[in-house]
């Protein structure tokens, strides 16, 4: 278990953001604008279905409209592009999100590039990526934006501090590094070819781990007192692995007995938490922030597109 004073509580911060978005939606409604998020799901991936349902549920809770477009796995790129074009042209649609991954037969880059940048609530379009690069962000990728909100609301000063990001994906790693840089941190971006990763990551005062590899970061990677943010999310169904990751943790074992699985991240929390100054849990850390920032992006897109006066 993580000591309470070390916990970076993403669930609490996400709740704060959601409350602010609900207030924003109320202000927009006073101007006759109800933000609308359209989510496109291709295929029947179970995890994607869970994510899509969660997004629709959260939209409704915050007073926004949401529509989910479910397409068969055999959908062609042309058919998907036709739907994207239709949503781009619909003035009632403020945000378009294409749930990834897409079937291997469809080039996701070409699909994401086709979304109107003003409706790109994932922040993946080259226009939004370029604006972020220039320090003129409009719609920012949700996970990195949520992490920045977490750090800000937990009063973690970034100015002049050494930040290391492990993972260079377009979705998290690269935009995360750019946001930290704009916040005046000194940033190192690591990846699979980084030499002696433990030595590099130990230089971090702020360590963001988004490598997509279970328990990659252990005690040897972390400096005493570092702030550690774990972006990873992995479902573990092997009892022996759970026992190895969480020795003596009765809460985790009880969860495993009940569900047949537990979630863990890219950080070996059991061994890193005693060293870290602050650390996010998995679950309850970064995950809730991602959906909260998606809602914030949708409200922002509605305001920017439709010119609310409030």
Protein Blocks (a to p, Z undefined) as FASTA:
>chain_A
ZZfklpccfklmmmmmmmmmmmmmmmmmmnopacddddddedjdfklmmmmmmmmmmmmm
nopacddddddfklcfklmmmmmmmmmmmmkbmbdcddddddfkbcfklmmmmpcfklmm
nopafklmmmmmnopafbdcfklmmmmmmmmmnopafehpacddedjbfklmmmmmmmmm
mnopacddddfklghkllmmmmpmbdcddehpghkbcfklpcehiacddfbdcddfbfkl
mmmmmgoiaklmmmmmmnopacddfbdfklmmmmpmbdcddehilmmmmmmmmmmmmmmm
mmmmnopaZZ
